[in-house]
Amino acid sequence: MMEVHLPYSLTKDEVLAKAKLLLSAMAKAHQDLIKNLSENWQGYTCSFSFQAKGKNISGWIEVRESEVFFKADLPFLFKLMKGEIEANIRDEWYRLLLP
């Protein structure tokens, strides 16, 4: 299991709009790796799934009062790269927050 806490200082609705771009931005940045992205947003929560290197990955994103909480089930192969994956998610998040 991988959990990433992404802080923010915008309004919750402004952050929701940014959060809705996070997965597609990650998929675009890693289009050679991420395939078949599926997102289902319900209010401030999203369940998602995709394939990476033929392995299924699923999880959810929740926009909370002061953070976006990102949680994903990682196959064993990706658990070895957990730190790098978390860093990529944070980098993309901070890029999305830029004006």
C-alpha positions in Angstrom: 0.0 0.0 0.0 1.2 3.5 -0.9 -0.1 6.6 0.8 0.8 10.1 -0.2 -0.4 13.3 1.5 -0.4 16.4 -0.7 -0.9 19.6 1.2 -2.5 22.7 -0.3 -3.5 26.3 0.6 -6.2 26.9 -2.1 -9.9 26.5 -1.5 -11.2 23.0 -1.5 -13.1 23.5 -4.8 -10.0 25.0 -6.5 -8.0 22.0 -5.3 -10.7 19.6 -6.5 -10.2 21.0 -10.0 -6.5 20.5 -9.8 -6.9 17.0 -8.3 -9.0 16.0 -11.2 -6.1 16.7 -13.5 -3.5 14.7 -11.4 -4.0 11.2 -12.8 -4.3 12.3 -16.5 -1.2 14.4 -16.1 0.7 11.5 -14.6 -0.6 9.2 -17.4 0.5 11.7 -20.0 4.0 12.2 -18.4 4.4 8.4 -18.3 2.4 7.4 -21.4 5.0 4.6 -22.1 4.2 3.1 -18.8 0.5 3.9 -17.8 -2.3 2.4 -19.9 -6.1 2.0 -19.6 -6.6 4.8 -17.0 -10.1 4.8 -15.5 -11.3 7.5 -13.0 -14.6 7.7 -11.2 -15.1 11.0 -9.3 -17.9 11.3 -6.8 -17.8 14.6 -5.0 -14.4 15.0 -3.5 -13.4 11.3 -3.9 -12.1 9.4 -6.8 -11.6 5.7 -7.3 -9.1 4.9 -10.1 -7.4 2.0 -11.8 -4.8 1.6 -14.6 -2.2 -0.8 -15.9 1.5 -0.3 -15.7 3.9 -2.9 -17.2 1.0 -5.2 -17.5 0.1 -5.0 -13.7 -3.1 -3.7 -12.4 -3.0 -0.8 -10.0 -6.0 0.7 -8.2 -6.6 3.2 -5.5 -8.4 6.4 -4.5 -7.9 10.1 -4.1 -9.7 12.2 -1.5 -9.7 16.0 -1.4 -9.7 16.8 2.4 -9.7 20.2 4.1 -6.0 20.8 4.0 -4.6 17.9 1.9 -5.2 15.6 -1.0 -4.9 12.0 0.2 -3.7 9.6 -2.5 -3.7 5.8 -1.8 -2.9 3.0 -4.1 -2.4 -0.8 -4.0 1.0 -1.5 -5.6 2.0 -4.9 -7.0 5.3 -6.2 -5.6 7.4 -5.0 -8.5 6.3 -1.4 -7.9 6.7 -1.6 -4.1 10.5 -1.7 -4.8 10.1 1.7 -6.5 7.6 3.2 -4.0 9.8 6.2 -3.0 10.4 7.1 -6.7 6.6 6.8 -7.4 5.7 9.0 -4.4 8.3 11.6 -5.6 6.8 11.6 -9.1 3.3 12.1 -7.7 4.4 15.0 -5.5 6.4 16.6 -8.3 3.3 16.5 -10.6 1.1 17.8 -7.8 3.3 20.8 -7.2 3.5 21.5 -10.9 -0.3 21.5 -11.1 -0.5 24.0 -8.3 1.7 26.5 -10.1 -0.3 29.6 -11.3 
